[in-house]
């Protein structure tokens, strides 16, 4: 097998390798007399990508055997393409025979420099083939890469999964269609229901397909698909560099979503290359199917007030989407856990009140008595601060009070008061310490 390419073909080939490297770690090369195909699969087996090149894509395309296949680490190929693409005159890839253990990569630069690399390969690779027919997927839309980049810029860069909700604009109720202005497509950041106290930013974005999409086809009931953002952005960068649109094919939650470049008005038969990215989607649908039977007033209380009756801050909404019905989406209060937080705030408030009451009881303890023998002939100023003959009623003292008294209330001025009225009248033998007149 021998391949040679130059000019814009080298740039497209380099973009293909970069995109494949962002999906998987190893690329399986499969060559025949009619095409050259690259396959890759990520480690979790949730993303599959294949890129096919026709013989017209290359300056020289020679395959001696009926079929040649091998696998190479993508990291090694990326190290070969570290040379600036603009300085490469032509690139040659050759495999001497089907049993060869290394693939030779040769770079001929414009300045006359020639670089040769030998990369170890596996002659018995595990090649995965796609059995998904894009024509059988009912929903699809076409979007320009720059427009999709602008839409994704509204979400956090750390977002891992995103949800697309597609509806039929003609099936929307009249009042709903007026409020959302025909925005039949929704993009939202995926909310993991297993995470508690999730403080990350959640974003919802309604889209008018006639304004943002080149083409939009969806005639069935509302459906949603949740897929990975990292792989989607890698394919987005590939299509943007090749200056082609992206076409999305999908069915429903749990079914794979397929992405492919859209080559103008034709079906891609006149193009010299083609690419396909298939991503697994979440099994759980994000549409509001379980809460449709709930009382809408009970669900709406989480926006205005908490469980303890206190007025809670009302969640802000954009002017254009105010009052948007949530019969097709999950209730944000249930997903964000605002009810639980309201109940916790009430419990913490009660604990703080009880703590304040305990502190007041500590400060109100009085009736400190000193025995007559120790108090006779002594002045108030002569009593040391670290006195030990303190009399209290243990029944009136809360548990753990002695430890607190020894550090705080023992020296408080409120302790130097007269005896409590609740003390027994028989304790007349004890005298209350009074100050000596001047």
Secondary structure, 3 states (H helix, E strand, C coil): CEEEEECHHHHHHHHHHHHHHCCCCEEEEEECCCEEEEEEECCCCCEEEEEEEEHHHCCEEECCCCCEEEEEEHHHHHHHCCCCHHHEEEEEEECCCCCCCEEEEEEEECCCCEEEEEEECECCCCCCCCCCCHHHCCEEEEECHHHHHHHHCCCCCCCCEEEEEECCHHHCCHHHHHHHCCCCEEEEECCCCCCCCCCCCCCEEEECHHHHCCEEECCCCCEEEEEEHHHHHHHHHHHHHHCCEEEEEECCCCCCEEEEEECCCCCCCCCCEEEEEEECCCCCCCCCCCHHHCCHHHHHHHHHECCCCCECCCCCCCHHHCCCCCCCCCCHHHHHCHHHHHHHHHHHHHHHHHHHHHHHHHHCCCCCCECHHHHCCCCHHHCCCCCCCCCCCCCCCCCCHHHHHCCCHHHCHHHCCCCCCCCCCCCCCCECCCCCCC
